Structures are given as structure tokens and as C-alpha cells.
Amino acid sequence: MKTRLSGTALTVGLALALLSGATGRAQDQRAPDTQRPAPKAASAKKAGREPRVVLDVPGLTEKLKSTKVPDIRSALEEIKSAGKDGAPLAAEVESLLRSGPDVELAKTALETLGSIGVASSSAAMRPYARHRKQELRLAAAKALMRTGGDDAVASLREALSDPDPVVRGVAAAGLGALKRRELIGDLFKALDHKVIEAASSIGQLCSPEQCEQFAAKIGVLEFDVMTSGFDQILFRPTSDMPDEEKIRIVGRIRELGTGEAHKYLRDVQSRWQSGGSPRVKQSIDQAVMATGGSVGP
């Protein structure tokens, strides 16, 4: 997170610089900036972590309870930008949602809770996953896939049957992201009902037998839909998906013998990591060669 200096900070810095010049030559012997201890925020960034955002919890709580919409909105935006550091205010945002705010405030509150990402918020968001307004159902589904927990999973499962295709797609993607393997049957049903996002989630979650069930749909579903699932299967770690199943998947794609299959196999070949399974790599290389003649001029 980049830190911006306020006008006050710049003024104070300038005043200190002038003061140091007036204190004599001894002050000029200070170490250059590059030799001084790095500020905590810079040290945190160098260590690969974002500096923690400290919010004015009492002040923001007061704003959230205000009757003035601009105050509420500005508080929500500030909390949302803090991400996980906004957790101390999650309960207040949940309370706001339960009070039934207008559509715009409710949408921002849902986005804020999604940004914070604590499972305890899912219960307050769940009713919005069934709201009559599509934009609120969509906002709720997106937020629930980030908060997780049993309430989130139950809501996303219900949303697989939402009347809006975008909401259905987000719900399918969310169940994959939340790694709920027990719901893979629901994802197969959604895929059969043209929720194409379910293919990727199935690829993330399927057992070898379930992956074969998915692969059997090749030639039935559009190839681009199938590859979204195949990608997930092929690039799962060996500890999660055995090489034998990956090799079977490559074989199924190879059997298609189309230019489209060749193009996809070459793409997988180009993305295969050097530390990946050499057996799977060999099968991919052989499949690329075998399907090369199917490429048009």
C-alpha cells in the first residue's frame, strides 16, 4: 500500500528541514537517508507484507450509526479499503446490513464485508443472496465467496439456481474457491444446466473418478468449457491429483485430433513448470507431436 503525504505532513517536514539548517554545522553531519533506519511501513513492505492499516474504530463506528448517508458511505469506503484490517468494524457493518439500508449502501456494505473476509459476516449477508434486486444478489455472492463458512456455502449452493446467469456463475466459482468437495454433485448438475463456470470448479475439486466423469463430457460441451476444467486438473499438485489421471486426461484430448486440441496442448506445454511431473510432461510432448498434423496451413 503506497503512503501519501498530506499537506500538513509536507509543511512539518519543510519546517524541520529549515530548523535543522539553523542549528549549525553539527546537524549537517547526520547520516544520509540511505543509512538511517527504515520506517516501519517500509520495513514491512520490504519483508513482503503490507503494513497494517490502523482505523479510527470509535470515529468510524459513530459514522456508521449516523443518519447522514454521506457519512455512512465514506465510513464504508474507508473500512473497505483497509481489507482484513477492517475486522474490528465487521460487526458494525453487519448491523448496518440488518437494518435494511437503501440499495447503494447495502451493496457497499456487502463489498466491505467481502473485503474484510471473516466467516462470521456470512450470516448477515445471507438474506441478500435471495434479494429481489439482482445487483444485491450478485454483490452478496461475490462477498460470500470471500467470507466462507457454512452460511456462505449454503447461500452459494442455493444461488446455483438463481434466475440470473451471472449470479449462477459466481456461485459456481465460489464453491470451487471454497474447496467444498461435498458439493461437487451440485456443480455437475449446474454444468448440465449450462452454468459453464462449474467446469473450472469441478476441475479443482474432483476425485480421479469424478474427473473421468467430467472428461466423458468432451465432445458434448464446448471445448473451451472443457479446457477450463482440464486446466485445473492438470495443474493440481501430484499430492492432490495422481499423474495417472492427468495422463488419461491428456490422452482424451489427444484422441480428439483437432487443431483446437493441438493448440490447447501446446499452450499447456508452454506453461508446464520445470519442477512438474516428467511423466505427465512426456505425455503432453507426445500429444503435441501426435496432433501437429491437424493444424491447418
C-alpha positions in Angstrom: 0.0 0.0 0.0 1.5 3.3 -1.0 1.6 6.1 1.6 0.6 9.6 0.5 1.9 12.6 2.5 -0.8 15.1 3.5 -0.3 18.8 3.1 0.3 19.1 6.9 3.0 16.4 6.8 4.8 18.3 4.0 4.6 21.5 5.9 6.0 20.0 9.0 8.8 18.3 7.0 9.8 21.6 5.5 9.8 23.4 8.8 12.1 20.7 10.3 14.4 21.0 7.4 14.8 24.7 7.9 15.2 24.3 11.6 18.0 21.7 11.1 19.8 24.2 8.8 19.7 26.8 11.6 21.2 24.6 14.3 24.7 24.7 12.9 27.2 22.5 11.1 26.9 19.7 13.6 23.5 18.9 12.4 24.8 18.6 8.8 27.0 15.6 9.9 23.9 13.4 10.1 23.9 10.1 8.1 22.3 10.3 4.7 18.8 9.0 4.3 20.0 5.7 2.9 21.9 4.9 6.1 19.1 5.8 8.5 16.8 3.1 9.9 13.9 2.4 7.5 10.5 3.4 8.7 8.3 0.5 9.9 6.0 0.7 6.9 9.0 0.5 4.5 10.4 -2.4 6.5 7.1 -4.3 6.3 6.9 -3.8 2.6 10.5 -5.0 2.2 9.7 -8.1 4.2 6.9 -8.9 1.7 3.9 -7.9 3.7 1.6 -4.9 3.6 1.8 -2.5 6.6 -1.1 -2.8 8.9 -3.9 -0.2 8.5 -4.9 1.4 11.8 -8.5 2.6 11.7 -10.3 5.1 14.0 -12.7 2.5 15.2 -14.8 4.8 17.5 -15.0 7.5 14.9 -16.0 5.1 12.1 -18.5 3.4 14.4 -20.1 6.8 15.0 -20.3 7.5 11.3 -21.9 4.1 10.6 -24.6 4.9 13.1 -25.2 8.3 11.6 -28.4 9.3 9.9 -26.4 11.0 7.2 -25.9 8.9 4.1 -22.6 10.6 3.0 -21.1 9.8 6.5 -22.1 6.2 6.3 -20.8 5.8 2.7 -17.5 7.4 3.5 -17.0 5.1 6.6 -17.8 2.0 4.5 -15.3 3.0 1.8 -12.6 3.6 4.3 -13.2 0.3 6.0 -13.4 -1.5 2.7 -10.0 -0.1 1.6 -8.5 -1.4 4.8 -9.3 -5.0 3.8 -8.7 -7.5 6.6 -7.6 -4.7 8.9 -11.2 -3.6 9.0 -12.2 -6.7 11.0 -12.8 -4.7 14.3 -15.7 -3.0 12.5 -17.2 -6.0 10.8 -19.9 -6.3 13.5 -21.0 -2.7 12.9 -21.2 -3.2 9.2 -23.2 -6.4 9.7 -25.6 -4.4 11.9 -26.0 -1.8 9.2 -26.9 -4.5 6.7 -29.5 -6.0 9.1 -31.1 -2.5 9.4 -32.2 -2.6 5.8 -30.3 0.3 4.1 -31.0 1.5 0.6 -29.7 -0.5 -2.3 -26.5 1.5 -2.8 -25.5 1.4 0.8 -26.4 -2.3 1.1 -24.2 -3.0 -1.9 -21.3 -1.1 -0.5 -21.7 -2.8 2.9 -21.7 -6.2 1.2 -18.5 -5.3 -0.7 -17.0 -4.1 2.6 -17.7 -7.3 4.4 -16.3 -9.2 1.5 -13.1 -7.2 1.6 -12.8 -7.9 5.4 -13.4 -11.5 4.8 -14.4 -13.0 8.1 -16.8 -16.0 8.2 -18.9 -14.6 10.9 -20.2 -12.0 8.5 -21.8 -14.6 6.2 -25.0 -14.9 8.3 -25.8 -11.2 7.9 -25.2 -11.3 4.2 -27.2 -14.5 3.5 -30.6 -12.8 3.1 -29.2 -10.6 0.4 -28.3 -13.6 -1.7 -32.1 -14.0 -2.1 -32.9 -10.3 -2.5 -35.3 -9.3 -5.3 -32.6 -7.0 -6.7 -30.1 -8.8 -9.0 -27.3 -6.4 -8.2 -27.6 -7.2 -4.5 -27.7 -10.9 -5.0 -24.6 -10.6 -7.2 -22.8 -8.5 -4.6 -23.7 -10.9 -1.9 -22.5 -13.9 -3.9 -19.2 -12.2 -4.6 -18.7 -11.3 -0.9 -19.8 -14.7 0.4 -17.1 -16.5 -1.7 -14.6 -14.4 0.2 -16.0 -14.8 3.7 -16.7 -18.5 3.6 -18.2 -20.6 6.4 -21.3 -22.8 6.4 -23.7 -19.8 5.8 -21.7 -18.8 2.7 -21.7 -22.3 1.3 -25.4 -22.8 1.9 -26.1 -19.5 0.1 -23.9 -20.2 -2.8 -25.4 -23.6 -3.2 -28.9 -22.0 -3.4 -27.6 -19.4 -5.8 -26.6 -22.1 -8.3 -30.4 -22.0 -9.2 -30.6 -18.2 -9.3 -32.6 -16.8 -12.2 -29.7 -14.6 -13.3 -26.8 -16.4 -15.2 -24.1 -14.1 -13.8 -25.1 -14.9 -10.2 -25.2 -18.6 -11.0 -21.7 -18.4 -12.4 -20.3 -16.5 -9.4 -21.9 -19.1 -7.1 -20.3 -22.0 -9.0 -16.9 -20.3 -9.0 -17.3 -19.6 -5.3 -17.9 -23.2 -4.3 -14.7 -24.1 -6.1 -12.8 -21.4 -4.4 -14.1 -22.5 -1.0 -13.0 -26.1 -1.8 -16.3 -27.7 -0.8 -15.8 -31.2 -2.4 -19.0 -32.5 -0.9 -21.0 -30.2 -3.3 -19.4 -31.5 -6.5 -22.7 -33.2 -7.3 -24.4 -29.9 -7.3 -21.7 -28.5 -9.6 -22.2 -31.3 -12.1 -26.0 -30.5 -12.1 -25.2 -26.8 -12.6 -22.9 -27.7 -15.5 -25.6 -29.8 -17.1 -27.8 -26.7 -16.8 -25.3 -24.6 -18.8 -23.5 -22.9 -15.8 -20.2 -23.1 -17.5 -18.2 -21.7 -14.6 -18.9 -25.0 -12.8 -16.4 -26.7 -15.1 -13.4 -25.0 -13.5 -14.7 -25.7 -10.0 -15.2 -29.4 -10.9 -11.6 -29.4 -12.1 -10.5 -28.0 -8.8 -12.4 -30.5 -6.6 -12.9 -33.8 -8.5 -11.5 -37.1 -7.4 -9.9 -39.2 -10.2 -13.2 -41.0 -10.7 -15.2 -37.7 -10.8 -12.6 -36.2 -13.2 -13.2 -39.1 -15.5 -16.9 -38.3 -15.3 -16.2 -34.8 -16.3 -13.8 -35.8 -19.1 -16.5 -38.0 -20.6 -18.4 -34.8 -21.5 -15.7 -34.0 -24.1 -17.4 -33.6 -27.4 -20.7 -32.8 -25.7 -19.7 -29.5 -24.1 -17.8 -26.8 -26.0 -14.1 -27.4 -25.9 -13.4 -24.0 -24.2 -15.6 -25.0 -21.4 -13.9 -28.4 -21.0 -10.4 -26.8 -21.0 -11.3 -24.6 -18.1 -11.8 -27.8 -16.1 -8.8 -29.6 -17.6 -6.5 -26.8 -16.7 -7.4 -27.2 -13.1 -6.9 -30.9 -13.1 -3.6 -30.9 -15.0 -2.0 -28.2 -12.8 -3.1 -29.6 -9.5 -0.1 -30.9 -7.4 0.6 -34.6 -7.7 -0.3 -35.0 -4.0 -3.8 -33.8 -4.9 -4.2 -35.4 -8.3 -2.2 -38.5 -9.4 -0.2 -38.5 -12.5 -2.1 -41.4 -13.9 -5.3 -39.3 -14.1 -3.5 -36.4 -15.7 -2.1 -38.7 -18.3 -5.5 -40.1 -19.0 -6.9 -36.5 -19.5 -4.0 -35.7 -21.9 -4.9 -38.9 -23.8 -8.5 -37.9 -24.1 -7.6 -34.5 -25.6 -5.1 -36.2 -27.9 -7.7 -38.6 -29.2 -9.7 -35.6 -30.4 -7.0 -35.0 -33.0 -8.3 -31.5 -33.8 -6.4 -28.3 -34.4 -8.2 -26.9 -31.4 -6.9 -29.8 -29.2 -3.3 -29.3 -30.6 -3.4 -25.6 -29.8 -4.5 -26.3 -26.2 -1.9 -29.0 -25.7 0.8 -26.6 -26.9 -0.4 -24.0 -24.5 -0.3 -26.4 -21.6 3.2 -27.5 -22.8 4.4 -23.9 -22.7 3.1 -23.4 -19.1 4.4 -26.7 -17.7 6.7 -25.9 -14.8 10.3 -27.4 -14.8 9.5 -29.0 -11.5 6.4 -30.7 -12.7 6.0 -34.4 -13.2 8.3 -35.6 -16.0 5.8 -38.4 -16.8 3.0 -36.0 -17.4 5.3 -33.7 -19.4 6.3 -36.6 -21.6 2.7 -37.4 -22.3 2.0 -33.8 -23.2 5.0 -33.6 -25.5 3.9 -36.8 -27.3 0.3 -35.5 -27.6 1.6 -32.2 -29.1 3.6 -34.1 -31.7 0.7 -36.5 -32.5 -1.8 -33.7 -33.1 0.6 -31.5 -35.0 -0.7 -32.7 -38.4 -4.2 -31.5 -37.6 -3.1 -27.8 -37.7 -4.3 -26.1 -40.9 -2.0 -24.1 -43.2 
